[in-house]
Amino acid sequence: MPKFLAEGESQMNFRISADKKEAFKKYAEEHNTSASKLILEFIDSCLGIVPTKEQADLTEVRERLSRLEDLVMGESAA
């Protein structure tokens, strides 16, 4: 989960079974992406939004930063 939201962004929360969550995360990993990115791409496709290259690059940077933060925070919490 992102630690900081960019201007104009908000979060969406929903419930999902633990089994589906893990299967979806595994699917994303097998396809070299993240669950968040897949969900955002799905929403964009439903709305007919085609992301620009710059938006896609920024999304990727944010996801990598979030994973790095999770790793660092996980190590410091141990």
PLY file of the C-alpha trace (Angstrom):
ply
format ascii 1.0
element vertex 78
property float x
property float y
property float z
element edge 77
property int vertex1
property int vertex2
end_header
0.00 0.00 0.00
1.39 3.40 -0.89
2.58 5.43 2.06
1.95 8.75 0.36
-0.76 9.74 -2.06
-0.06 12.12 -4.91
-2.23 15.16 -5.30
-5.64 14.16 -6.62
-5.28 10.50 -5.64
-7.36 8.57 -3.16
-7.50 5.02 -1.89
-10.15 2.38 -2.46
-10.63 -0.51 -0.07
-12.63 -3.68 -0.67
-13.01 -7.11 0.84
-11.79 -10.27 -0.84
-11.26 -13.80 0.44
-7.74 -14.63 1.53
-7.55 -17.40 -1.09
-8.50 -15.07 -3.94
-6.11 -12.39 -2.72
-3.17 -14.79 -2.64
-4.07 -16.30 -6.02
-4.34 -12.83 -7.58
-1.02 -11.71 -6.09
0.58 -14.90 -7.43
-0.94 -14.26 -10.88
0.44 -10.72 -10.87
3.88 -11.92 -9.82
3.90 -14.57 -12.55
3.12 -11.81 -15.06
5.86 -9.51 -13.72
3.45 -6.89 -12.42
1.59 -6.02 -9.23
-1.96 -6.65 -8.13
-2.45 -2.88 -7.82
-1.31 -2.26 -11.37
-3.63 -4.95 -12.73
-6.60 -3.49 -10.86
-5.81 0.05 -12.03
-5.45 -1.16 -15.63
-8.79 -2.94 -15.36
-10.50 0.20 -14.05
-8.94 2.27 -16.84
-10.12 -0.23 -19.47
-13.68 -0.14 -18.05
-13.62 3.65 -18.28
-12.03 3.72 -21.73
-8.89 5.43 -20.43
-5.62 4.76 -22.21
-2.68 5.71 -19.99
0.16 7.72 -21.47
3.69 6.34 -21.37
4.61 8.91 -18.71
1.67 7.89 -16.51
2.60 4.23 -16.86
6.23 4.99 -15.98
5.20 7.02 -12.93
2.91 4.24 -11.76
5.79 1.78 -12.05
8.13 4.05 -10.06
5.51 4.46 -7.31
4.97 0.71 -7.10
8.70 0.04 -6.87
9.07 2.69 -4.16
6.19 1.18 -2.23
7.75 -2.31 -2.40
11.10 -0.87 -1.28
9.43 0.91 1.64
7.68 -2.33 2.62
11.01 -4.18 2.56
12.80 -1.53 4.61
9.97 -1.20 7.12
9.70 -4.98 7.39
13.41 -5.26 8.21
13.30 -2.48 10.81
10.25 -4.01 12.47
12.00 -7.38 12.89
0 1
1 2
2 3
3 4
4 5
5 6
6 7
7 8
8 9
9 10
10 11
11 12
12 13
13 14
14 15
15 16
16 17
17 18
18 19
19 20
20 21
21 22
22 23
23 24
24 25
25 26
26 27
27 28
28 29
29 30
30 31
31 32
32 33
33 34
34 35
35 36
36 37
37 38
38 39
39 40
40 41
41 42
42 43
43 44
44 45
45 46
46 47
47 48
48 49
49 50
50 51
51 52
52 53
53 54
54 55
55 56
56 57
57 58
58 59
59 60
60 61
61 62
62 63
63 64
64 65
65 66
66 67
67 68
68 69
69 70
70 71
71 72
72 73
73 74
74 75
75 76
76 77
